[in-house]
Amino acid sequence: MKKTILLIMLVGFLATQAYAAPITTNEPKTPKATLTLEQQLAKYVSYPDVLKSKQQAGIVVIQFRVNSASELCQLEVFSQNDKLNHTLLRQLTGKKLPGYGGIGLELYTVRLHFQPG
């Protein structure tokens, strides 16, 4: 009789485990960037005063790395206008890019488009 009860309990336990759903959480394990790099950087940059006076449009190339705190570091701006380079460096240094934190080895290159307006 004891063996029969134990066998029934074992079968019941195995049957419930077969239909058990794994535990899931609503939080993702790693944050995902919903915006492109260009879009995230554009949030931090305003139309430079250097370009406003001439009502110019332009494209500027920026290279950077992202440290473990998701902050921009080792910024480099590629344009022939030193004032523009300095303005963009000042606006972007230390800004955060959620979802891109790392050990700072990957070099990112982004083109920013400026339109007068």
Backbone torsions as a table, in degrees:
resi	resn	phi	psi	omega
1	MET	NA	-43.3	179.6
2	LYS	-63.7	-38.8	179.4
3	LYS	-64.7	-37.7	179.4
4	THR	-66.5	-43.1	179.5
5	ILE	-64.9	-44.5	178.4
6	LEU	-62.7	-39.6	178.3
7	LEU	-64.7	-41.8	178.1
8	ILE	-64.9	-41.0	178.3
9	MET	-64.5	-40.4	179.0
10	LEU	-64.8	-44.3	178.3
11	VAL	-63.7	-41.5	178.5
12	GLY	-63.9	-42.2	178.3
13	PHE	-62.9	-46.4	179.1
14	LEU	-64.2	-36.2	179.7
15	ALA	-67.1	-39.9	179.7
16	THR	-70.3	-33.6	178.4
17	GLN	-69.6	-30.1	179.7
18	ALA	-66.7	-28.5	-177.9
19	TYR	-104.6	3.8	-179.2
20	ALA	-72.7	139.6	178.6
21	ALA	-94.4	141.8	177.2
22	PRO	-67.6	151.9	179.6
23	ILE	-76.3	129.4	177.1
24	THR	-123.3	147.3	176.1
25	THR	-109.7	158.5	-179.8
26	ASN	-80.5	-18.3	-178.3
27	GLU	-84.1	131.0	174.7
28	PRO	-71.2	149.9	-178.5
29	LYS	-71.3	-37.3	177.2
30	THR	-124.7	135.7	179.5
31	PRO	-68.7	139.3	179.5
32	LYS	-108.9	138.1	178.5
33	ALA	-75.4	125.9	179.5
34	THR	-92.8	-18.3	178.7
35	LEU	-109.9	153.9	174.9
36	THR	-71.3	165.2	177.2
37	LEU	-57.8	-43.6	-179.7
38	GLU	-59.0	-42.9	-179.1
39	GLN	-67.3	-39.8	179.2
40	GLN	-66.3	-42.3	178.9
41	LEU	-67.6	-35.7	-179.5
42	ALA	-62.2	-27.4	177.4
43	LYS	-64.0	-28.5	-175.5
44	TYR	-94.9	-13.4	-172.6
45	VAL	-108.2	131.9	172.8
46	SER	-103.4	162.4	-179.6
47	TYR	-62.0	119.4	-173.9
48	PRO	-63.5	140.0	177.8
49	ASP	-59.5	-30.8	-179.8
50	VAL	-59.9	-37.1	-179.9
51	LEU	-85.7	-24.5	-178.3
52	LYS	-62.2	-41.7	-175.9
53	SER	-62.6	-29.1	-178.7
54	LYS	-103.2	-2.8	-176.7
55	GLN	52.4	48.4	-177.2
56	GLN	-98.5	148.9	167.4
57	ALA	-100.2	159.5	178.9
58	GLY	-171.4	165.8	176.3
59	ILE	-123.0	130.9	179.4
60	VAL	-122.8	135.6	178.0
61	VAL	-98.0	132.8	-179.9
62	ILE	-125.7	135.2	173.4
63	GLN	-118.6	144.3	-178.3
64	PHE	-162.9	168.7	171.5
65	ARG	-120.7	162.3	178.9
66	VAL	-119.5	125.0	-178.1
67	ASN	-81.7	-177.9	-176.0
68	SER	-66.9	-18.1	176.6
69	ALA	-91.5	11.8	-179.4
70	SER	65.2	24.2	178.7
71	GLU	-98.3	145.2	175.9
72	LEU	-67.5	136.6	176.3
73	CYS	-147.0	166.3	-178.3
74	GLN	51.0	47.3	-179.6
75	LEU	-71.7	142.2	174.0
76	GLU	-142.2	128.6	-179.5
77	VAL	-111.0	131.3	-177.5
78	PHE	-110.4	93.0	171.0
79	SER	-147.3	165.9	-178.9
80	GLN	-90.3	0.6	-178.8
81	ASN	-104.2	109.3	-177.6
82	ASP	-63.0	-36.4	178.4
83	LYS	-64.4	-41.8	177.3
84	LEU	-63.2	-44.8	178.8
85	ASN	-58.1	-47.4	-178.8
86	HIS	-63.7	-41.9	179.8
87	THR	-61.5	-46.0	-178.9
88	LEU	-68.3	-39.0	176.8
89	LEU	-61.0	-43.1	179.3
90	ARG	-63.6	-40.1	-177.9
91	GLN	-71.8	-29.8	-172.0
92	LEU	-103.0	-20.8	-176.4
93	THR	-59.9	126.8	177.9
94	GLY	81.1	-1.5	179.6
95	LYS	-71.6	152.1	-176.6
96	LYS	-98.9	144.4	173.6
97	LEU	-120.8	93.2	-178.9
98	PRO	-57.6	136.0	178.1
99	GLY	89.8	-3.4	-178.4
100	TYR	-117.0	11.1	-178.3
101	GLY	-64.1	143.2	179.6
102	GLY	-162.3	-160.7	-179.6
103	ILE	-94.3	8.5	172.5
104	GLY	82.9	16.7	-178.9
105	LEU	-89.6	-28.8	-176.7
106	GLU	-80.5	131.5	179.5
107	LEU	-99.0	123.6	179.7
108	TYR	-102.3	141.7	175.3
109	THR	-125.1	126.2	-175.6
110	VAL	-132.7	141.8	173.5
111	ARG	-105.5	126.2	176.0
112	LEU	-105.2	133.3	179.8
113	HIS	-103.9	128.4	177.9
114	PHE	-112.2	131.4	177.2
115	GLN	-123.8	134.2	176.2
116	PRO	-67.4	146.1	179.3
117	GLY	-175.0	NA	NA
